[in-house]
Amino acid sequence: MRQGLIQLINTSLMCIAFGVTFGMSQEDLTLYQKAQTLLSKKDYQPYYQIKAKLKDTPLYSYLQYLEIKNNPDMFAQKTIQDYLLDNKGTYWAQLLPNALASYYAKQQTWPLFLQYYDGGLGVTGQCYQFQAKYQIGDEKAQKSAIEGFTRLWSTNAYLPKACNTFEKIWSAKVDLSNQVLKEKAYLLALYGNYSQALKWIKKTKDKGEIDFYTLWQKSAQNPKKYMDDWVVQSSHYQGFDQAIISIMNQLSRQDTYYAASFWQNFKQKRFLSEKTLNLIDAEIAIDFARAHDKKATLWLAKVKDQYASSLLWQWRLRTALYWGDFKTYLDWYQKLPVSLKAKNDWQYWQAKSYHSLGEMGKAKPVFEKLAQKRSYYGFLAADILKKPYQLTQKDYPVSKELIKAVSQQLTIQQSFDLYQLGEYNLSYDLWRWALRQNNREQTLAAAKLAEDKKMYQLSVYAYTNAGAWQYLQGRFPLAFVQDVQDAAKKFDLTPSLVWSMMRRESMFRIQAESYAGACGLMQLIPSTAAFLSQKYRLNIAPDNYFNIKENILLGTANLNFMDKLFKDNKVLGLAAYNAGQGNVAGWLTDTPMDADRWIETIPFGETREYIKAILAYMVIYNHVILGHNDFRIHSLMPMISKKDKS
């Protein structure tokens, strides 16, 4: 029976459909969903009956890919090779080798792993490759595997769990040189893992090295007691400067006041290079600046310009702005590296500083130049000059013939069909891959096709990828209109704000997920979504947090909640949405501050850029998309102070 089933599977996979010219009908989509459900249950007999009806549809080759990927052992290797050959150059043929390599590695079927491994799978793949060569290779291959893993081990502080199996084999076979042991120990210590660093350095039996790492650990734990001795004894060691910088950086991030006090009174600075002294001063200076501490002014000035990083230069500027010291801002601006001096943000604040000092004659030309730009700073400058915004809208025409030709591309059809099936992330990934195979005109044609189908995560990406910067209607669509309008009305928000947030948060990717676990169009942390659902009696189950309507509803509820915490100040509401209400409350000042200055001096770079982008997007949505030509960016930017905290 099993042999007959395998024969049925292998025969079925030989039927490859090419030259498909139409997407899947609703009937086909329904059949596909049934087929995928049966395949996931490994209920093959009814599955193949349905699959036969889908032979001429765009997703037929994807079904074949899933069959092999989900259960490779069901297929003869010739069948798999035929599939890869017949689908050469497709997305699925690109994905399958890595999927097979991972599967065969976990099964420890090393010959097949090596057959399909193409260098992917990151460090995990490298570990598998070394193990495969060791398990099935000759003496020369085994030696090469041991040497290769040694290099990988010594240059990575931590390896993934997949490397553990071979690491045990390797550790029993390898005779590590003192140089390799030193490399590993140094790397671990820089990551703050001193106990592991000592474990490996002790294997060298080098008393000097062991003393060096012992004092390194003690200095990190109690710098006042041990740092002097460590510096005196070890400053001649190669890598010492980076070691002491790493300790002081960690110390400053934990407690900047303590770090600054210790460093000012540290007696052994004469053993350190000028560069090291300046880099440590710089870290303390930046940490004070981020905390909006007045001490930052002195520490930032201590660092010699030749050792000032781009980050330090920018915190020099922000600190001057935070304390309203516009003269110092202009002094720092004149000394800026050329690359920073040319940036719109620092040019805007150059003009704003002149303006604040009563020198409008110097400020106006800069404002005039900025006001010609379609950007946050351009809109701010236009408001100061009381000029209209520069919002040139341009279409990018594509011939009907080209649109028709692109619509017949199999990968484009597959992207659309996957989207309709709710497999939004796979649709997006395939879409991006498909566009890499096309030229700019073809990408514009694909964008227009997706826009027509209201598949916004596809169309917006394609317009951006094609560089259609002035086609604002395509890049800033009225996505999910009814859902946005209903949610905005329920929570007393303007729809343009919701669209602008969605554009920034996810670029309309329905199943977007951040590294922190924020999900969906409005990028909500599940715990926050659960709180909002309960607080506003929305009764939205966790399984529905990614759903379009529910995610928009939860996102608008969250912004409403944040707004109420800060007396409906939209800038503060947006900041809290991104950075958390506690952080925002801590950034408020006793003395009222202009909103643009408050935004510019936010400690978190992500939050700064988040607010600027959404405010700029609101200008585009209101003026270009919705026709609200009386909207001005400054209307959302009142003065900010602690009085805004409810």
Beta strands, then each sheet from edge to edge (+ up, - down):
end
